[in-house]
Amino acid sequence: MFQASKIETLIQTGLPCDFVQVAGDDGVHFSGIVVSAEFEGKNRVRQHQMVYAALGSAMGGEIHALQLQTYSPAQWAEARVKLGL
């Protein structure tokens, strides 16, 4: 079983992030929020690909599903108010 904290560590190691939060309690299905200046000017698909690249072979292996919300720092400043974070 994979832990959400390990996913957070992998993302933070592979991608410069301002904020990472991953949740999931069954060991294979997770949801996460990732905020990175690297996302600036990139579409959502490219942002997700960058996160998956940081996870390497764990994505699709030990991690069966990861529902992502990705934001640039400017987008996050607006979204966090809406999300209550």
N, C-alpha and C positions, 0 to 999 in steps of 0.2 A: 504494500500500500504506500502511496505517495502522500506526503504531508503538504499542506498549503504553504507552510513556512519554507519548505525546500524550493517550491516553485518561486516564491518571492525572492529567495537568495539567487537562484539561477537567473532570473530576469535582471536583478540588480547587478549581477556580475557581468552579464552579457550586453547590457544596455544602460547608458547613463540615464538615471531616473530621478525625478523630483519626488515621486510618490508611487508606491506599489502596495496594493492590498489584494490578497487572494483569499478566498473562502471556499470551503468544500469539506464535507465530513464523511464521504464514502470512500475516499482514497483514489478515485478515478475521474470524478466529475467535479469541475471547479468553475468558479467565476472570479473575475478579477478586474481591477481598475489599475491602469498604468498611465503615468504622466511623465512625458519626456520632451525636452526641447528638440530632440532628434525627430520628433513627429511633425515639426513645423513645416508646412507646405506640402505634406504628403497626404494622400487620400487614405481613407480608413483601411482599405485592403492592404496597402503598403505598410501601414502602421502595425497591423496584426501580423504580417509576415515578419516584421522586425522582431516582434515579441516571440514568435514561434522559432525564429533563428536563434534567439538567446536560449531557448529551452532545448535546442538540439534534438537528439534522438529520443528524449523523454516524451516529446510531443508526438502523440500517436502510438506510443509504446505504453509506458507506465501511466501517462496522462491520457485518458481516453477522450475527454472533452474539456475545453476551456472556453467559456463564454467571456469575451473581453469587451471592456469599454476603454478606449484609448483617447488621450487628450494631450494637446500641447499645453504648456503652462497657461497661456492666455485663455484657451478653451476651458481649462480646469477651473480657473478663477470664477468663471460664470457657472459652470456645471455643478461645482461643489455646493453652491448656495441652493440650487434646485434639489440636489440630492440630500441636503441637510448634513453635510460633512464639514 
